[in-house]
């Protein structure tokens, strides 16, 4: 690796020379500039690791150099040097992005110490940035791998199973058919798990931010309840919806993922219910949030289990009642989606009596009406 490059910007030739000499004795490469304009040009051309800049210079001042440096590359470390060290100018320089402050006169040792601290800081910051980039690349690769190499062949197998089960490829005896039906069921479970995991990974990557638009949650919930009524009928459960609609209740949201949250909450409220049970869905607003509640008269969740239900893969044991196969990821996906909306999700429950899931989503902020 090359020795670090340090640029000294100072109008006093004696300062440039003495600093250069001090640094050239260490493992540094040194460049100098007699004024701010030349300094900025050299910053653009040479991309030094650190800049030592005098605050008080004719022409472009050290403060202006700092401002421009931050625009060119904020990772370049800046140390300011000045003869009129005041607290105000130090604070001002730090605000403009300087790493540290060196009041004149200073010893060679002080200069070397501050510089080596700045360069160590830079090394760590660059390393952290490199690791973040690598992590993102790795995650992207895993997501692509799971969706293509893993999911695609499983979908193909599932399609073959469907063809066999429908006797399209010729009649199949009952016994092997039953085996294939079970294999197909297990495969559906696995595909659901993979789809849920992909959703989770994609939300983790922050792909939702930027897709948020004003939407009417009352309208969305009414449509969703209509859509889920047949499933409720199958489970002999009644769905009840009441809630206002209209611009006063708009939230900033992504319709597709919010629908996923409430589909999950409502299907849980149906699946973990009792025959002749009820699911009540309501919407209200407080000054900052729209609050949506999904309340059921189902089996409930014990106080021991309640703190874990939003954890990935958490499922209460089968003995305690399970009518639909899930991945145990539904609620953790719901939580991630709600949090990506700057909202909150919570649950309360009483075993044998029922559960209530509550979601808060920020309302669209409207300018105050003129009086
Ligand atoms: P699953 O795919 O198992 O439904 P979820 O993440 O949606 O996964 O839920 C996690 C666990 O929380 C469920 O397995 C269930 O035990 C419990 N649970 C969720 N919703 C309810 C509910 N409305 N009533 C009772 N238990 C619930």
Boltz pocket constraint, residues with backbone or C-beta under 6 A from the ligand:
constraints:
  - pocket:
      binder: B
      contacts: [[A, 264], [A, 265], [A, 268], [A, 269], [A, 270], [A, 272], [A, 273], [A, 296], [A, 298], [A, 299], [A, 300], [A, 301], [A, 309], [A, 311], [A, 314], [A, 315], [A, 316], [A, 317], [A, 321], [A, 324], [A, 325], [A, 326], [A, 327], [A, 328], [A, 329], [A, 330], [A, 331], [A, 332], [A, 355]]
      max_distance: 6.0
